[in-house]
Every structure is written in structure tokens, then in C-alpha cells.
Amino acid sequence: MDYIVNTPCGAVRGTAGRAEGSKAFKGIRYATAGRWEYPVQVTHWEGMYDATEYGACSWQPRAFYNEEENLKKIFYYNEFRKGETYRYSEDCLFLNIFAPETATEGDRLPVLIYIHGGGFTGGCGHEKHFDGPVWPQKGVIGVTLNYRLGPMGFACLPQLKEEAGFTGNYGLYDQLTAIKWVRDNIAAFGGDPKNMTIMGQSAGAMSVQQHCLSPMSKGLFQRAVMSSGGGVSKMLAAAPAEKHYEFWKKMMQNAGCETLEQFRAISPEKLFEVWMQTKKELRSPGSFPCIDGCLVVGSGAQLLAEGKQHDISYMAGSTSEDMMPPILQGMARKWCAAQRKPGYTWYFDRQLPGDENGAWHSSDLWYWFGTLSNGWRPWTKKDEALSEQMVSLLCQFVRTGDPNGESHEPAWLPTDGKNSRVMILGENDTHMGKPSLLRMIKTMLTNKAVGE
């Protein structure tokens, strides 16, 4: 069934959503950008926009090899992508909207915008666990999006600074532009542009935090949710763009390019090839947000100490078999405790059925999105009930800034100087408690966490 919405950009055609009672508008172009150019928001298109299929993903390493043959990456392939087909392109600035089937302009429904993780080098907004969130069943409009990754999204060069006045963070500017597009157009889909929440996991959570610390995004959203990456840490601190110049100059040299024009013209395959080569040579992550002076204006710790974070409501948490369990949990708890408004911390410890990896990094996303039926695991009624509860908590937070509903038991107490307990979701009945620090430390030292 087709659904037609008339937006400020023009008419758009959607289709039935995967979740019962929802409709989906897939692959809407929110911006355009050339290589290492900052995005320009789309404000108009001609004719009827066909939004019945997902758009292309950003180029990323997996686009150039067979994931089934890469044993180092096979876990996440089997979990989130097996059997799916993805298109990759530099033309990848697309978003997806999931709304209640009956939603119409004027409904002013709350909006949840999700930014995917993947180490700033991989992923997209329509992998299996993101495909068809059940949030519309709770009266919440969901949005997922693609942004530029790896060398496409995080180059830093003095020549680029000369062009635009600053350099780096192209992927973060993509995200910011997507949020602005949603603000300007979501009312046509039944959403409330003055009641928007941004959410992310891993690198997506780090992205959310950057937007929560940025003067460029002030007032764009009213709440934020960060999973396995929220909070500040010296290990994850952004450095000035100039600190990245050596890496990118070495990349140009490895690519045999003397000018920016030549560098822009090499193929995506060649770009990623020299990027991987340079990462090994310089032992560098190769792509990471930097302090550009506009969107990112300082380190997280510095800005938090100065009280520069947005004065909004926050939820943050991590998983028991996360990549660095005690560090990520501590970051989330300290972030929530530092806020002026109540901040709510969780700890997810459900040992997912089907293998012995426990609550691995990203495992909670199946539950927050309510998409268990998309996965291969032998889910139980316990998993279904937990997901239903987590979706309810999330959607209540998106609506009001407080995850506690009228009938929610137990009460989720905010994290502050008096309360160090967090909401524990998973193996046992949901309850406020203190995760075992010893267990988290042991996990970090003995169990190589599954992560992309």
C-alpha cells in the first residue's frame, strides 16, 4: 500500500512498514555533498519522490570484500546483515522515517532520530536490527539515517581548511543536516519538531554526545539517548584537526597524489586501500571526530567541566559484555550524574540465547528497536517481554524526558550524587541496582568482546 505525504520539499510516496500498524518512507535524500564538501540540505524536489526502497550506504571497508570470508568480521555479519544486500555510494545522504499508519500532519507526535554506530567506519541505517522499529506502535515517529564514513567522512587537510574555513567531521555535519531536515519536514509526517530526541550506540553515541556539546545544534532536540559510548573519557577525546594532518598528508603520498584535486578524483576502492595501508603504517585509527572549531569546539571533558552541554534530559547505559564494560558504564553514569536535569542510567545484562557471548556490544539494540523477529536467535518469551518493556521505557522518555510511566514498576531513579544505582535490564526482573565492578573488570580482562 502506498502512502502519500506532502512535505515542504514536495510530495513523497511511502509504503507499509515492517512493524504492524506502521508506514515507512525509505531513502529520502536529506542533503547533497561532493567528496570532502560539507552537506547542503535538500529543500525541494520535482515531482513525486519514491521513498519505497532504502538508499545507498556510505562506502566502507566491507563494500570491497566478501563478509562471509572475513572470519574476523563474521559475527556481526551473521547477526545483522546475513542474507541482505546493500548498495554503496558516495551519494549516500539518505534517511528513513517510520510513522504510525494513521499519523497525519497536526498530530505532533514525538520523534526519535537514531544515529548508527560502527566505529565511524561501517554500518548504515537499515541493517536488520534497524529495519522496522516498533516505536510507531507507541505513538513515536522513528528516523534512521546514513552518513559518510571512514576516509569519506573524516578527512583533515590544510587544503580543505583553506576551502571551507575548517576541515574534518564531514560525517558529523551530515548527521547535523539530517536532524535539521527532520526538524523542517517532520510535521508533514505527523511529528512534532519541538519534541525530538536523538539516540545513538557506540560511535553513534559518541556522535550524539558531540551534538549535545555543540553550539551548532542547540535547540534542535530536547532529549538524548546514548548506548555504549556516551559520556566523556580521555581515551575517546577529540584532538584538534591539525593533529590529523600528518595522517592525511601521508595518505595523499601513498595514493600518489600531489594536489587535492587529484586526491578527490581517485576511486573509492583506491581511497580505502590507501587508508587501510596508512592506518597500519602510522598505527592510527584513521577516522575520528576532531576539534574543528565550529561543530566540535573542545574536548568533551573540558566542555562538560564548563557546563557547555545542552541542558536537556539524558538516558545512557552499556552492556555487561561490552567492549570495555567498567569504563563505558562509568562514563554513562558520570555523564547522567553531571546534568542539571535528571539523567537516567541503565545496565543491560541479558545473556542472549543462541551462543555464549552474553550481552555483547550492540546486543541491546534488538530490544530497544523491538525487532527481535528480524534476527536468527531462538528468542524466548523472556526476550519478548524484556524488549516490550525497554521499548516502553524508551518511548516514554522520548515523550516526556522521564522513562517512568504511570504504571511502571520499579521506579527508575535518576542518577545523581545521592543515587549511584542504575536500572538493570536483562537476566533478572528489571530493578535498580549496582552492577558488579569486579565482574565488569574480569570481563574486560578475560573476554575479548565481540565488536566491529
C-alpha positions, 0 to 999 in steps of 0.5 A: 500500500502506498502512502502519500505525504506532502512535505515542504520539499514536495510530495513523497510516496511511502509504503507499509512498514515492517512493524504492524500498524506502521508506514515507512518512507525509505531513502529520502535524500536529506542533503547533497555533498561532493567528496570532502564538501560539507552537506547542503540540505535538500529543500525541494524536489520535482515531482513525486519522490519514491521513498519505497526502497532504502538508499545507498550506504556510505562506502566502507571497508566491507563494500570491497570484500566478501563478509562471509570470508572475513572470519574476523568480521563474521559475527556481526555479519551473521547477526545483522546483515546475513542474507541482505544486500546493500548498495554503496555510494558516495551519494549516500545522504539518505534517511528513513522515517517510520510513522504510525499508519494513521499519523497525519500532519497536526498530530505532533507526535514525538520523534526519535532520530537514531544515529548508527554506530560502527566505529565511524567506519561501517554500518548504515541505517537499515541493517536488520536490527534497524529495519522496522522499529516498533516505536510507531506502535507507541505513538513515536515517529522513528528516523534512521539515517546514513552518513559518510564514513571512514576516509569519506567522512573524516578527512583533515587537510590544510587544503580543505581548511583553506576551502571551507574555513575548517576541515574534518567531521564531514560525517558529523555535519551530515548527521547535523543536516539530517536532524535539521531536515527532520526538524523542517519536514517532520510535521508533514509526517505527523511529528512534532519538531519541538519534541525530538530526541536523538539516540545513538550506540557506540560511535553513534553515541559518541556522535550524539554526545558531540551534538549535545556539546555543540553550539551548532545544534542547540535547540534542535532536540530536547532529549538524548539517548546514548548506548555504549559510548556516551559520556566523556573519557580521555581515551575517546577525546577529540584532538584538534584537526591539525593533529590529523594532518600528518595522517592525511598528508601521508595518505595523499603520498601513498595514493600518489597524489600531489594536489587535492584535486587529484586526491578527490578524483581517485576511486573509492576502492583506491581511497580505502586501500590507501587508508587501510595501508596508512592506518597500519603504517602510522598505527592510527585509527584513521577516522575520528571526530576532531576539534574543528572549531565550529561543530566540535569546539573542545574536548568533551571533558573540558566542555562538560567541566564548563557546563557547555552541554545542552541542558536537556534530559539524558538516558545512557547505559552499556552492556555487561559484555561490552567492549570495555564494560567498567569504563563505558558504564562509568562514563554513562553514569558520570555523564547522567550524574553531571546534568542539571536535569535528571539523567537516567542510567541503565545496565543491560545484562541479558545473556542472549540465547543462541551462543555464549557471548552474553550481552555483547556490544550492540546486543541491546539494540534488538530490544530497544528497536523491538525487532527481535523477529528480524534476527536468527536467535531462538528468542524466548518469551523472556526476550519478548517481554524484556524488549516490550518493556525497554521499548516502553521505557524508551518511548516514554522518555522520548515523550516526556524526558522521564522513562517512568510511566504511570504504571511502571514498576520499579521506579527508575531513579535518576542518577545523581550524587545521592543515587549511584544505582542504575536500572538493570535490564536483562537476566533478572526482573528489571530493578535498580541496582549496582552492577558488579565492578569486579565482574565488569573488570574480569570481563574486560580482562578475560573476554575479548568482546565481540565488536566491529 
